[in-house]
Amino acid sequence: MAGSDTVRLTTAQAIIRYLAAQYIEIDGQEWRLCGGGFGIFGHGNVTCLGEALYNHKDVLPLYRGQNEQSMGFAAAGYAKTWLRQRFMFCTASAGPGTANLLTASALAHANRLPMLMLCGDTFITRLPDPVLQQLEHFGDPTFGVNDAFKAVTRYWDRITHPAQIIQSLPNAIATMLDPADCGPAFLGLPQDVQGWAYDYPTVMFEKKVHRIRRQFPDAAEVADAAAALKAAKRPLIIAGGGVQYSRAVDDLTSFAEAHNIPVVETIAGRANMIDTHPLNCGPIGVTGSDSANAVAEKADVILSVGCRLQDFTTGSWTAFAPDAQIIGLNAGGHDAGKHRSLPVVGDAKLGLDTLGAAMTGYTTPSGWVDFAKGERSKWVAYVADNVAHGNRPNSYAQAIGVVNASCDRRDRVVAAAGGLPAEVTANWRTLDIGTVDVEFGFSCMGYEIAGAWGARIAQAEREPDQDVITFVGDGSYLLMNSDIYSSVLSRKKMIVLVLDNGGFAVINKLQNNTGNESFNNLLSDAPTIPQAFAVDFEAHAASMGAAAETVENPAELGEAFKRAKASETTYVICMKVDAYEGWTTEGHAWWEVGTPHVTDNEKVAAAHEDWESSRPKQRKGV
């Protein structure tokens, strides 16, 4: 001790001690704000940060990752399961280890998820330069790999003196807990500075209990929004992921019921309402439902709650009538004002309650609600037929239907890239609130297994008897699968459905739909592969310690899923699905993709003309 009010610590020791002292109150219970971390050590973080983490291993558990990118995905899956109320850190060594986190940071940024990165950096003194794995920029010696994270983080700092963390750590946490600016935070930790000592104020390490801010909306904005809604003949609510992050699901349901307004869900907003709620009109947009899109097309006033209005939600801005008035209720002003929306900047829970109070006496015309329910009824019948099996080739939808019928209502479902996000969004029937994670902010291959591992770590803290179930295609599996091994090692069981369609089948589908020939997406259509063959995914998963089996059809899948539920270890079920048949063909809105304006291929030219024929419906945003 350097004095009664200070304690002498290294920079690394102070960072970890500070994190261990941060708590958050959730539903009346205190939890440590940081649930622990994922780490791969190298020369850039093992000697100093590793020493500090060892001394806190009981309160900040460190999960050993197999790949830095997947560690970041796991941290994102953890944060999403905790509804952004808790986070994990990731630590990686200087150079390629840290660079591997870039994609994961971008995923967290796009999805507005908290994640703290504690990454090695080059020596501030520069005495040993150039060090192993250092990138040299001769005109700017301060510029390096870690600067690349500025584009994919909400908070970025390089710690060049031990005293800087007194300000930087609270700022990073404030960013990660901010409802409007939530996202990943990055701290570059030079290898020498990590070990430098400083006399830190002892008050810095006192227990602190955080609460996430709820911002009241402006009264004038609420009044404008209420006036627009009360004048509506065909109102609609779009429920986004922010509804769950605000813990406003009950408020959304009460608001919709009080005014009898139909509700549609975004991809991030799946599981805001259970499937059987009479006002639930299904998922909206490119990967949505005919029911939601039919209602959206005719709506005159649209209340968007906790939604960033991504192109898959808006059908590249063709899903709504050109003169429809949008109201944006969102904690972030950037999201609230999109496309000339009437902004209501504030917390979703408080905003819905305040808006509801201003709309006392308003009820949606019955004819509009009857229309919405009629469209929803037709979609429910379509999904029931779409997931049925027995007389068609194996499909994603059939596999989804089998699992949906057999899982527990609180099991958590994960999907991320390829064709599965669309198929899960369209065909999954929500059994309980907050049980679906379709990562489509970045739609990142590899999240499926790694994100599910992180989700299971979080789930085990509150619902240990439930399962995390992840759907993954063969392409994503081959990209990143090592956290099957991580889950077995850490005894965090998950159920993995590997659905093999022989390559990147959904992009092959887009290729074909735009008039192009199949080329380099399916293994059978790759000209550099003389003779394609399938991977034995069962054997591969078993080699990592998982229980695994291969099934031939959805009926066998149902029996295998029962065995997976009963298993105490990670269970992998593999099934081949058809690359061409069995796709969900209904429920799609227009989506803008770049097609060739000039081509010698008649099919491509015709597809371009057909694609562009929907452009006149596109709203021009400002």
C-alpha positions as CSV (number, residue, x, y, z in Angstrom):
1,M,0.0,0.0,0.0
2,A,1.3,3.4,-0.9
3,G,-1.1,5.1,1.5
4,S,-4.4,4.6,3.2
5,D,-6.4,5.8,0.2
6,T,-4.5,4.1,-2.6
7,V,-3.4,0.6,-3.6
8,R,-0.4,-0.2,-5.8
9,L,-1.4,-2.5,-8.7
10,T,-0.3,-3.2,-12.2
11,T,-2.6,-1.9,-15.0
12,A,-3.8,-5.5,-15.7
13,Q,-4.5,-6.2,-12.0
14,A,-6.5,-3.0,-11.7
15,I,-8.6,-3.7,-14.7
16,I,-9.6,-7.1,-13.5
17,R,-10.1,-6.0,-9.9
18,Y,-12.4,-3.2,-11.2
19,L,-14.4,-5.6,-13.3
20,A,-14.9,-7.9,-10.4
21,A,-16.4,-5.1,-8.3
22,Q,-19.1,-4.2,-10.8
23,Y,-22.6,-5.5,-10.3
24,I,-26.1,-5.0,-11.7
25,E,-29.5,-5.3,-10.3
26,I,-31.9,-7.5,-12.3
27,D,-35.4,-8.2,-11.1
28,G,-34.4,-7.4,-7.6
29,Q,-31.3,-9.6,-7.6
30,E,-27.7,-8.5,-7.8
31,W,-25.5,-10.2,-10.3
32,R,-21.9,-9.5,-11.2
33,L,-22.1,-7.3,-14.3
34,C,-19.3,-9.2,-16.1
35,G,-20.1,-12.9,-16.2
36,G,-16.4,-13.8,-16.9
37,G,-14.5,-14.0,-20.1
38,F,-13.3,-16.0,-23.0
39,G,-9.5,-16.2,-23.5
40,I,-6.7,-17.4,-25.6
41,F,-3.3,-16.4,-24.3
42,G,-0.2,-15.4,-26.2
43,H,2.8,-13.4,-25.5
44,G,0.7,-10.2,-25.7
45,N,-1.6,-11.0,-22.8
46,V,-0.4,-14.1,-20.8
47,T,2.3,-12.7,-18.5
48,C,0.4,-9.7,-17.1
49,L,-3.3,-10.0,-17.8
50,G,-3.0,-13.7,-17.4
51,E,-1.5,-13.2,-13.9
52,A,-4.3,-10.9,-12.9
53,L,-7.0,-13.2,-14.2
54,Y,-5.6,-16.2,-12.4
55,N,-6.1,-14.4,-9.1
56,H,-9.8,-13.8,-9.9
57,K,-10.6,-17.1,-11.6
58,D,-13.3,-17.9,-9.0
59,V,-15.3,-14.8,-9.5
60,L,-14.6,-14.1,-13.2
61,P,-14.5,-17.6,-14.8
62,L,-12.3,-17.7,-17.9
63,Y,-13.5,-20.0,-20.6
64,R,-10.7,-21.3,-22.9
65,G,-11.7,-20.6,-26.5
66,Q,-10.5,-22.5,-29.6
67,N,-10.7,-19.5,-31.9
68,E,-10.8,-15.8,-31.1
69,Q,-13.6,-15.1,-33.6
70,S,-15.8,-17.8,-32.0
71,M,-15.0,-16.4,-28.5
72,G,-16.4,-13.1,-29.6
73,F,-19.5,-14.9,-31.0
74,A,-19.9,-16.7,-27.7
75,A,-19.7,-13.4,-25.8
76,A,-22.4,-12.0,-28.1
77,G,-24.6,-15.0,-27.6
78,Y,-24.2,-14.6,-23.8
79,A,-25.1,-10.9,-23.9
80,K,-28.1,-11.5,-26.0
81,T,-29.4,-14.2,-23.7
82,W,-29.0,-11.8,-20.8
83,L,-30.9,-9.1,-22.8
84,R,-27.8,-6.8,-22.8
85,Q,-27.9,-6.6,-19.0
86,R,-24.6,-8.5,-18.5
87,F,-21.5,-9.0,-20.7
88,M,-18.4,-11.1,-21.1
89,F,-14.9,-10.0,-22.0
90,C,-12.6,-11.5,-24.6
91,T,-8.9,-11.4,-24.3
92,A,-6.5,-12.1,-27.2
93,S,-2.9,-11.7,-27.8
94,A,-1.3,-9.0,-29.9
95,G,-1.3,-9.5,-33.7
96,P,-3.4,-12.2,-35.4
97,G,-5.1,-13.3,-32.2
98,T,-6.6,-9.9,-31.8
99,A,-7.2,-9.5,-35.5
100,N,-9.4,-12.6,-35.4
101,L,-11.8,-10.7,-33.1
102,L,-12.6,-8.2,-35.8
103,T,-15.5,-10.1,-37.3
104,A,-17.0,-10.8,-33.9
105,S,-16.7,-7.2,-32.9
106,A,-18.6,-6.2,-36.1
107,L,-21.3,-8.7,-35.2
108,A,-21.7,-7.2,-31.8
109,H,-21.7,-3.7,-33.2
110,A,-24.4,-4.5,-35.8
111,N,-26.6,-6.2,-33.2
112,R,-26.0,-3.5,-30.6
113,L,-24.6,-6.0,-28.1
114,P,-22.1,-5.3,-25.2
115,M,-18.8,-7.1,-25.3
116,L,-15.5,-6.0,-23.8
117,M,-12.2,-6.8,-25.6
118,L,-9.0,-6.7,-23.7
119,C,-6.3,-7.1,-26.4
120,G,-2.6,-7.1,-26.4
121,D,-0.8,-4.3,-28.2
122,T,2.8,-3.4,-29.1
123,F,5.2,-1.8,-26.6
124,I,4.6,1.8,-25.8
125,T,8.4,2.4,-25.3
126,R,9.1,0.9,-28.8
127,L,12.5,-0.2,-27.5
128,P,12.2,-3.8,-28.8
129,D,10.4,-2.8,-32.0
130,P,9.6,-4.4,-34.4
131,V,8.3,-7.1,-32.2
132,L,6.8,-10.5,-33.2
133,Q,3.6,-10.1,-35.2
134,Q,3.8,-6.3,-35.3
135,L,2.7,-4.5,-38.4
136,E,5.0,-1.6,-39.2
137,H,3.6,1.6,-40.7
138,F,6.7,3.6,-41.4
139,G,4.9,6.9,-41.7
140,D,2.9,6.4,-38.5
141,P,4.4,4.2,-35.7
142,T,1.3,4.5,-33.6
143,F,-0.9,2.8,-36.3
144,G,-1.4,-0.9,-36.0
145,V,-3.9,-3.8,-36.1
146,N,-5.8,-2.6,-33.1
147,D,-6.7,0.6,-34.9
148,A,-8.9,-1.5,-37.3
149,F,-11.3,-1.9,-34.4
150,K,-12.3,1.7,-34.5
151,A,-14.8,0.9,-37.3
152,V,-16.5,-1.9,-35.4
153,T,-16.7,-0.7,-31.8
154,R,-18.7,1.8,-29.9
155,Y,-15.9,2.6,-27.6
156,W,-12.1,2.4,-28.4
157,D,-9.1,3.3,-26.3
158,R,-5.4,2.4,-26.2
159,I,-4.0,2.5,-22.7
160,T,-0.7,4.2,-22.7
161,H,-0.4,4.9,-19.0
162,P,-1.8,3.0,-16.0
163,A,-3.8,6.1,-14.8
164,Q,-5.9,6.1,-18.0
165,I,-8.1,3.2,-16.9
166,I,-9.5,5.3,-14.1
167,Q,-11.5,7.1,-16.8
168,S,-11.5,4.5,-19.6
169,L,-13.1,1.6,-17.7
170,P,-16.1,3.5,-16.5
171,N,-16.6,5.0,-20.0
172,A,-16.4,1.6,-21.6
173,I,-19.0,0.2,-19.2
174,A,-21.3,3.2,-19.6
175,T,-21.2,2.6,-23.4
176,M,-22.0,-1.1,-23.0
177,L,-25.0,-0.3,-20.7
178,D,-26.3,2.6,-22.7
179,P,-29.7,1.6,-24.4
180,A,-29.0,3.9,-27.3
181,D,-25.3,3.4,-27.9
182,C,-24.9,-0.1,-26.7
183,G,-22.1,-2.0,-28.5
184,P,-18.7,-3.5,-28.1
185,A,-15.8,-1.8,-26.2
186,F,-12.2,-2.2,-27.1
187,L,-9.1,-1.6,-24.9
188,G,-5.7,-2.0,-26.5
189,L,-3.2,-3.0,-23.8
190,P,0.4,-2.5,-24.7
191,Q,2.5,-5.4,-23.3
192,D,4.7,-3.1,-21.2
193,V,1.9,-0.9,-19.8
194,Q,0.0,-4.1,-18.7
195,G,2.8,-4.7,-16.1
196,W,3.4,-1.1,-15.1
197,A,2.3,-0.3,-11.5
198,Y,0.4,2.7,-10.2
199,D,-1.1,3.9,-7.0
200,Y,-4.8,3.6,-7.7
201,P,-7.5,5.2,-5.5
202,T,-9.1,2.4,-3.4
203,V,-12.6,3.8,-4.0
204,M,-12.1,2.7,-7.6
205,F,-12.5,-0.9,-6.5
206,E,-15.5,-0.5,-4.2
207,K,-18.6,-2.4,-5.1
208,K,-20.8,-0.6,-7.6
209,V,-24.3,-1.6,-8.5
210,H,-25.4,-0.5,-12.0
211,R,-28.9,0.1,-13.3
212,I,-29.7,0.5,-17.0
213,R,-31.1,3.9,-17.7
214,R,-34.7,4.3,-18.8
215,Q,-35.3,7.5,-20.7
216,F,-38.7,9.2,-20.7
217,P,-39.9,10.3,-24.1
218,D,-40.5,13.9,-24.8
219,A,-44.2,14.9,-24.1
220,A,-44.6,16.7,-27.4
221,E,-43.3,13.7,-29.3
222,V,-45.7,11.4,-27.5
223,A,-48.6,13.8,-28.3
224,D,-47.7,13.9,-32.0
225,A,-47.5,10.1,-32.1
226,A,-50.7,9.6,-30.2
227,A,-52.6,12.0,-32.5
228,A,-51.4,10.1,-35.5
229,L,-52.4,6.7,-34.1
230,K,-55.8,7.9,-32.9
231,A,-56.5,9.0,-36.5
232,A,-55.4,5.7,-37.9
233,K,-57.9,3.4,-39.7
234,R,-55.4,0.6,-40.3
235,P,-52.7,0.8,-37.6
236,L,-49.8,-1.7,-37.2
237,I,-47.1,-2.3,-34.6
238,I,-43.7,-3.6,-35.7
239,A,-42.0,-5.2,-32.6
240,G,-38.2,-5.2,-32.8
241,G,-35.5,-6.6,-30.7
242,G,-35.4,-3.5,-28.5
243,V,-38.8,-4.6,-27.0
244,Q,-37.0,-7.4,-25.3
245,Y,-33.9,-5.4,-24.3
246,S,-36.2,-2.9,-22.6
247,R,-38.1,-5.8,-20.9
248,A,-41.2,-4.3,-22.5
249,V,-42.8,-7.4,-23.8
250,D,-45.7,-7.3,-21.4
251,D,-46.2,-3.5,-22.1
252,L,-46.2,-4.2,-25.8
253,T,-48.9,-6.9,-25.4
254,S,-51.0,-4.7,-23.1
255,F,-50.8,-1.8,-25.5
256,A,-51.8,-3.9,-28.5
257,E,-54.6,-5.5,-26.6
258,A,-55.9,-2.2,-25.2
259,H,-56.2,-0.7,-28.6
260,N,-56.7,-3.9,-30.6
261,I,-53.7,-3.2,-32.9
262,P,-52.2,-6.1,-35.0
263,V,-48.5,-6.8,-34.2
264,V,-45.7,-8.1,-36.6
265,E,-42.2,-9.1,-35.5
266,T,-38.8,-8.4,-37.0
267,I,-36.2,-11.1,-37.1
268,A,-34.5,-9.7,-34.0
269,G,-38.0,-9.3,-32.5
270,R,-39.0,-12.9,-32.9
271,A,-40.5,-14.2,-29.6
272,N,-41.9,-10.9,-28.5
273,M,-45.3,-12.6,-28.7
274,I,-46.2,-16.3,-28.5
275,D,-47.4,-17.8,-31.7
276,T,-51.1,-18.2,-30.6
277,H,-51.7,-14.7,-29.5
278,P,-54.7,-13.4,-31.6
279,L,-53.0,-10.1,-32.5
280,N,-49.7,-11.8,-33.6
281,C,-49.7,-11.5,-37.4
282,G,-46.3,-13.2,-37.9
283,P,-42.8,-12.1,-39.0
284,I,-42.5,-9.3,-41.5
285,G,-40.3,-8.7,-44.5
286,V,-38.1,-10.6,-46.9
287,T,-38.0,-13.6,-44.7
288,G,-41.4,-13.0,-43.2
289,S,-44.9,-14.2,-43.7
290,D,-47.6,-13.5,-46.2
291,S,-49.9,-12.4,-43.3
292,A,-47.5,-9.8,-41.9
293,N,-46.6,-8.4,-45.3
294,A,-50.2,-8.2,-46.4
295,V,-51.0,-6.2,-43.3
296,A,-47.9,-4.0,-43.6
297,E,-48.7,-3.1,-47.2
298,K,-52.2,-1.7,-46.3
299,A,-51.3,-0.1,-42.9
300,D,-51.8,3.7,-42.8
301,V,-49.9,4.3,-39.5
302,I,-47.1,2.1,-38.3
303,L,-45.6,2.2,-34.8
304,S,-42.1,0.8,-34.9
305,V,-40.9,-0.2,-31.4
306,G,-37.3,-1.0,-30.7
307,C,-36.5,-1.6,-34.4
308,R,-33.8,-0.3,-36.7
309,L,-35.8,-0.9,-39.8
310,Q,-33.2,-3.1,-41.6
311,D,-33.8,-3.9,-45.3
312,F,-35.1,-7.4,-44.5
313,T,-37.8,-5.9,-42.3
314,T,-38.8,-3.2,-44.8
315,G,-38.4,-5.2,-48.0
316,S,-35.8,-2.7,-49.0
317,W,-38.5,-0.1,-48.2
318,T,-41.2,-1.6,-50.5
319,A,-43.2,-3.3,-47.7
320,F,-45.2,-0.2,-46.8
321,A,-47.6,2.1,-48.6
322,P,-45.8,5.2,-49.9
323,D,-48.0,7.5,-47.8
324,A,-47.9,5.4,-44.6
325,Q,-46.9,7.3,-41.5
326,I,-44.2,5.7,-39.5
327,I,-43.7,6.4,-35.8
328,G,-40.3,5.4,-34.4
329,L,-40.3,4.6,-30.7
330,N,-36.6,3.9,-30.0
331,A,-34.0,4.7,-27.4
332,G,-31.7,5.8,-30.2
333,G,-32.5,9.0,-32.0
334,H,-30.9,7.7,-35.2
335,D,-33.3,4.8,-35.4
336,A,-36.4,6.8,-34.2
337,G,-36.3,9.3,-37.1
338,K,-35.7,7.0,-40.1
339,H,-37.7,7.7,-43.2
340,R,-39.4,10.8,-41.9
341,S,-40.8,8.9,-38.9
342,L,-42.5,10.8,-36.1
343,P,-39.7,10.2,-33.5
344,V,-40.5,9.2,-30.0
345,V,-37.0,9.0,-28.5
346,G,-37.1,7.0,-25.3
347,D,-37.3,3.7,-23.5
348,A,-39.7,1.3,-25.1
349,K,-41.4,0.3,-21.8
350,L,-41.9,3.9,-20.7
351,G,-42.8,5.0,-24.2
352,L,-45.5,2.4,-24.7
353,D,-47.0,3.2,-21.3
354,T,-47.0,6.9,-21.9
355,L,-48.3,6.6,-25.4
356,G,-51.0,4.3,-24.2
357,A,-52.2,6.8,-21.6
358,A,-52.4,9.4,-24.3
359,M,-54.6,7.1,-26.5
360,T,-57.3,6.3,-23.9
361,G,-60.5,5.4,-25.7
362,Y,-59.0,4.6,-29.1
363,T,-59.8,1.2,-30.6
364,T,-58.8,-0.1,-34.0
365,P,-61.7,-0.5,-36.5
366,S,-62.9,-4.1,-36.3
367,G,-62.8,-4.6,-40.0
368,W,-59.0,-4.0,-40.0
369,V,-58.4,-6.5,-37.2
370,D,-60.6,-9.1,-38.9
371,F,-58.6,-8.7,-42.1
372,A,-55.3,-9.2,-40.1
373,K,-56.6,-12.3,-38.3
374,G,-57.8,-13.7,-41.6
375,E,-54.4,-13.3,-43.2
376,R,-52.8,-14.8,-40.1
377,S,-55.1,-17.8,-40.2
378,K,-54.0,-18.5,-43.8
379,W,-50.4,-18.3,-42.9
380,V,-50.7,-20.7,-40.0
381,A,-52.2,-23.2,-42.3
382,Y,-49.4,-22.7,-44.8
383,V,-46.7,-23.3,-42.1
384,A,-48.5,-26.4,-40.9
385,D,-48.3,-27.8,-44.4
386,N,-44.8,-26.5,-45.0
387,V,-43.3,-28.3,-42.0
388,A,-45.2,-31.6,-42.6
389,H,-43.1,-34.5,-43.8
390,G,-43.5,-37.9,-45.3
391,N,-44.0,-37.4,-49.0
392,R,-41.3,-34.7,-50.0
393,P,-37.6,-34.4,-49.9
394,N,-36.0,-33.5,-46.6
395,S,-36.1,-29.8,-45.9
396,Y,-35.1,-27.2,-43.4
397,A,-38.7,-26.5,-42.7
398,Q,-39.4,-30.1,-41.8
399,A,-36.5,-30.3,-39.4
400,I,-37.7,-27.0,-37.8
401,G,-41.2,-28.4,-37.5
402,V,-40.0,-31.6,-35.8
403,V,-37.9,-29.8,-33.2
404,N,-40.6,-27.2,-32.6
405,A,-43.1,-30.0,-31.8
406,S,-40.8,-31.7,-29.4
407,C,-38.8,-29.1,-27.6
408,D,-39.7,-27.6,-24.2
409,R,-41.3,-24.2,-24.3
410,R,-38.3,-22.5,-22.6
411,D,-35.6,-24.1,-24.8
412,R,-33.6,-21.4,-26.7
413,V,-33.3,-21.7,-30.5
414,V,-30.3,-20.2,-32.4
415,A,-29.7,-19.7,-36.1
416,A,-27.5,-17.2,-38.0
417,A,-26.5,-17.6,-41.6
418,G,-27.4,-19.2,-44.9
419,G,-31.0,-20.3,-45.5
420,L,-31.8,-21.2,-41.9
421,P,-32.5,-17.7,-40.6
422,A,-35.2,-17.3,-43.1
423,E,-36.6,-20.8,-42.5
424,V,-36.6,-20.4,-38.7
425,T,-38.1,-16.9,-38.8
426,A,-40.9,-18.0,-41.1
427,N,-41.7,-21.5,-39.7
428,W,-40.8,-21.4,-36.0
429,R,-43.9,-21.2,-33.8
430,T,-42.9,-19.3,-30.7
431,L,-43.7,-21.3,-27.5
432,D,-42.6,-18.7,-25.0
433,I,-41.2,-15.2,-24.8
434,G,-37.6,-14.5,-25.5
435,T,-36.7,-18.0,-26.7
436,V,-35.5,-17.3,-30.3
437,D,-32.1,-15.9,-31.3
438,V,-31.8,-15.5,-35.1
439,E,-28.6,-13.5,-35.5
440,F,-29.4,-11.4,-38.6
441,G,-27.9,-8.1,-37.7
442,F,-24.6,-9.4,-39.3
443,S,-25.9,-12.8,-40.4
444,C,-22.6,-14.2,-39.6
445,M,-21.5,-17.7,-40.5
446,G,-20.0,-19.4,-37.5
447,Y,-22.2,-17.8,-34.9
448,E,-24.5,-20.8,-34.8
449,I,-22.4,-23.1,-32.7
450,A,-20.2,-20.5,-30.9
451,G,-23.1,-18.2,-30.1
452,A,-25.1,-21.2,-28.9
453,W,-22.2,-22.1,-26.5
454,G,-22.3,-18.5,-25.1
455,A,-26.1,-18.7,-24.8
456,R,-25.9,-22.0,-22.9
457,I,-23.4,-20.5,-20.5
458,A,-25.9,-17.7,-19.8
459,Q,-28.9,-20.0,-19.8
460,A,-27.2,-22.3,-17.3
461,E,-27.0,-19.4,-14.8
462,R,-30.8,-19.1,-14.6
463,E,-32.5,-22.0,-16.5
464,P,-30.0,-24.9,-16.1
465,D,-32.7,-27.5,-17.0
466,Q,-33.5,-26.1,-20.4
467,D,-31.6,-26.6,-23.6
468,V,-30.0,-24.4,-26.3
469,I,-30.8,-25.8,-29.7
470,T,-28.9,-24.5,-32.7
471,F,-29.6,-25.0,-36.4
472,V,-26.5,-25.0,-38.6
473,G,-25.9,-25.7,-42.3
474,D,-22.9,-27.7,-43.6
475,G,-21.3,-24.5,-44.8
476,S,-21.4,-22.7,-41.5
477,Y,-20.4,-25.9,-39.7
478,L,-17.2,-26.2,-41.8
479,L,-16.4,-22.6,-41.2
480,M,-16.5,-22.8,-37.4
481,N,-17.3,-25.9,-35.3
482,S,-14.6,-26.1,-32.6
483,D,-17.0,-24.9,-29.8
484,I,-18.6,-28.3,-29.9
485,Y,-15.4,-29.3,-28.3
486,S,-15.6,-26.2,-26.0
487,S,-19.1,-27.1,-24.9
488,V,-18.1,-30.6,-24.0
489,L,-15.0,-29.5,-22.2
490,S,-16.9,-26.9,-20.1
491,R,-19.9,-29.2,-19.6
492,K,-22.3,-26.7,-21.2
493,K,-24.5,-29.0,-23.2
494,M,-26.2,-27.9,-26.4
495,I,-28.1,-29.6,-29.1
496,V,-26.7,-29.1,-32.6
497,L,-28.8,-29.8,-35.8
498,V,-26.4,-30.1,-38.8
499,L,-28.5,-29.9,-41.9
500,D,-26.3,-30.8,-44.9
501,N,-27.4,-29.5,-48.4
502,G,-24.1,-29.9,-50.1
503,G,-22.7,-26.4,-50.0
504,F,-24.0,-22.8,-49.9
505,A,-27.5,-23.7,-51.1
506,V,-29.3,-20.5,-50.3
507,I,-26.8,-18.4,-52.2
508,N,-27.1,-20.9,-55.1
509,K,-30.9,-20.2,-54.9
510,L,-30.3,-16.5,-55.2
511,Q,-27.8,-17.1,-58.0
512,N,-30.5,-19.1,-59.9
513,N,-33.3,-16.6,-59.1
514,T,-31.3,-13.8,-60.7
515,G,-30.8,-15.8,-63.9
516,N,-27.3,-17.1,-63.2
517,E,-26.2,-20.7,-63.6
518,S,-25.2,-22.6,-60.4
519,F,-21.5,-21.8,-59.9
520,N,-19.1,-22.3,-57.0
521,N,-21.8,-22.5,-54.3
522,L,-22.8,-26.1,-54.2
523,L,-19.9,-28.5,-54.1
524,S,-21.2,-30.2,-57.1
525,D,-21.1,-27.0,-59.1
526,A,-17.6,-25.9,-58.2
527,P,-15.3,-26.3,-61.2
528,T,-12.2,-26.7,-59.1
529,I,-13.6,-29.8,-57.4
530,P,-13.1,-32.8,-59.7
531,Q,-15.2,-35.1,-57.5
532,A,-17.3,-33.8,-54.6
533,F,-17.9,-35.9,-51.5
534,A,-19.8,-35.2,-48.2
535,V,-18.2,-34.7,-44.8
536,D,-19.0,-37.3,-42.2
537,F,-20.3,-34.7,-39.7
538,E,-21.3,-37.4,-37.2
539,A,-17.7,-38.8,-37.0
540,H,-16.3,-35.3,-36.8
541,A,-18.5,-34.2,-34.0
542,A,-17.9,-37.4,-32.1
543,S,-14.2,-36.8,-32.4
544,M,-14.7,-33.7,-30.3
545,G,-16.4,-35.6,-27.5
546,A,-20.1,-35.0,-28.5
547,A,-22.7,-37.6,-28.8
548,A,-23.6,-37.8,-32.4
549,E,-25.8,-39.6,-34.9
550,T,-27.0,-39.3,-38.5
551,V,-30.6,-39.7,-39.4
552,E,-32.2,-40.3,-42.8
553,N,-35.5,-38.4,-42.5
554,P,-37.6,-36.1,-40.2
555,A,-39.3,-39.1,-38.6
556,E,-35.9,-40.4,-37.4
557,L,-34.9,-36.9,-36.5
558,G,-37.8,-36.8,-34.0
559,E,-36.6,-39.9,-32.3
560,A,-33.0,-38.7,-32.3
561,F,-34.1,-35.4,-30.8
562,K,-35.7,-37.2,-27.8
563,R,-32.3,-38.9,-27.2
564,A,-30.6,-35.5,-27.5
565,K,-32.9,-34.0,-24.9
566,A,-32.2,-36.9,-22.5
567,S,-28.4,-36.6,-23.0
568,E,-26.2,-34.9,-20.4
569,T,-23.6,-33.9,-23.0
570,T,-23.6,-31.9,-26.3
571,Y,-25.6,-33.9,-28.9
572,V,-25.2,-33.5,-32.6
573,I,-27.8,-34.7,-35.1
574,C,-27.0,-34.7,-38.8
575,M,-29.4,-35.0,-41.7
576,K,-29.2,-34.3,-45.4
577,V,-31.7,-31.8,-46.9
578,D,-32.4,-31.1,-50.5
579,A,-30.6,-28.1,-52.0
580,Y,-33.3,-27.3,-54.5
581,E,-36.7,-28.4,-53.2
582,G,-38.4,-27.7,-49.9
583,W,-37.6,-24.0,-49.5
584,T,-40.3,-21.8,-48.0
585,T,-41.7,-20.2,-51.1
586,E,-44.2,-17.9,-49.6
587,G,-43.9,-14.9,-47.3
588,H,-41.2,-13.0,-49.1
589,A,-41.1,-9.2,-49.7
590,W,-38.9,-7.7,-52.4
591,W,-35.3,-7.3,-51.6
592,E,-32.9,-5.1,-53.4
593,V,-29.8,-6.9,-54.8
594,G,-27.4,-5.6,-57.4
595,T,-28.2,-7.3,-60.7
596,P,-26.2,-6.7,-64.0
597,H,-27.7,-3.8,-66.1
598,V,-25.8,-5.0,-69.1
599,T,-25.3,-8.7,-70.0
600,D,-25.2,-11.1,-72.9
601,N,-27.1,-13.7,-70.9
602,E,-30.8,-13.5,-71.8
603,K,-31.9,-15.2,-68.5
604,V,-29.9,-12.7,-66.5
605,A,-31.3,-9.8,-68.5
606,A,-34.8,-11.1,-68.0
607,A,-34.3,-11.6,-64.3
608,H,-32.9,-8.1,-64.0
609,E,-35.9,-6.6,-65.7
610,D,-38.2,-8.6,-63.4
611,W,-36.3,-7.6,-60.3
612,E,-36.4,-4.0,-61.2
613,S,-40.1,-4.0,-61.9
614,S,-40.8,-3.7,-58.1
615,R,-38.5,-0.7,-57.7
616,P,-41.4,1.8,-58.2
617,K,-42.8,0.7,-54.9
618,Q,-39.6,1.7,-53.0
619,R,-40.0,4.6,-50.6
620,K,-37.3,7.2,-50.9
621,G,-35.9,7.8,-47.4
622,V,-34.4,11.0,-46.2
